[in-house]
Amino acid sequence: VTVAQPSEGQGEGSVRFSVTANDDPASRTAGITINDQRVDISQAGKPCELTVSSNHESVGSGGGDLSVNVRASASTCSWTASSGVSWISITSGRDGRGNGTVTFHADAVTGPPRTGNVTIAGQNVQVDQGTGCNFAIDADTFNLDPSGGDRQVSVTAPAGCGWTAQS
């Protein structure tokens, strides 16, 4: 707080003052005294600004660990991280202040591709996981007599894994 000139007078008058911007998220207080009377001044803090280094990550069918960096406008800005699906778990950085890193683990998949979400510092990070669809057939050769006929090949695949056959 800065008191502007003139900072003294006689009779009726006014006292002008200015307050610098508060770039910190914490509120603050100050005051000025005119003779024996105090004027209290309070100022709200600047809202925290939080950003993440990525809003989209991909991982293969084998799963694995992924990391996203958090950038905060001040070291006092707090944030959290949580998973929206059971197959993604936060392994470090669940809670933080200021800049930091969130590491999370995606479990392996044995089915079709899937998408999940992790919320980091109030922002959505989409996680896409590739297919874990492994197919098997019960026979790879058929010997038919000249008369032809109908035959069948059995396909084994995880539920939800589509397949096609063509000649």
Stockholm file with secondary structure:
# STOCKHOLM 1.0

chainA/1-167         VTVAQPSEGQGEGSVRFSVTANDDPASRTAGITINDQRVDISQAGKPCELTVSSNHESVGSGGGDLSVNVRASASTCSWTASSGVSWISITSGRDGRGNGTVTFHADAVTGPPRTGNVTIAGQNVQVDQGTGCNFAIDADTFNLDPSGGDRQVSVTAPAGCGWTAQS
#=GR chainA/1-167 SS CEECSCCCCSSSCCCCEECCCCCSSSCEEEEEEETTEEEEEEECCCCCCEEESCSEEEECTTCEEEEEEEEESSTTCEEEEEESSTTEEEEECSEEESSEEEEEEECCCSSSCEEEEEEETTEEEEEEECCCCCCEESCSCCCCCTTCCCCCCCEECCTTCCCCCCC
#=GC SS_cons         CEECSCCCCSSSCCCCEECCCCCSSSCEEEEEEETTEEEEEEECCCCCCEEESCSEEEECTTCEEEEEEEEESSTTCEEEEEESSTTEEEEECSEEESSEEEEEEECCCSSSCEEEEEEETTEEEEEEECCCCCCEESCSCCCCCTTCCCCCCCEECCTTCCCCCCC
//
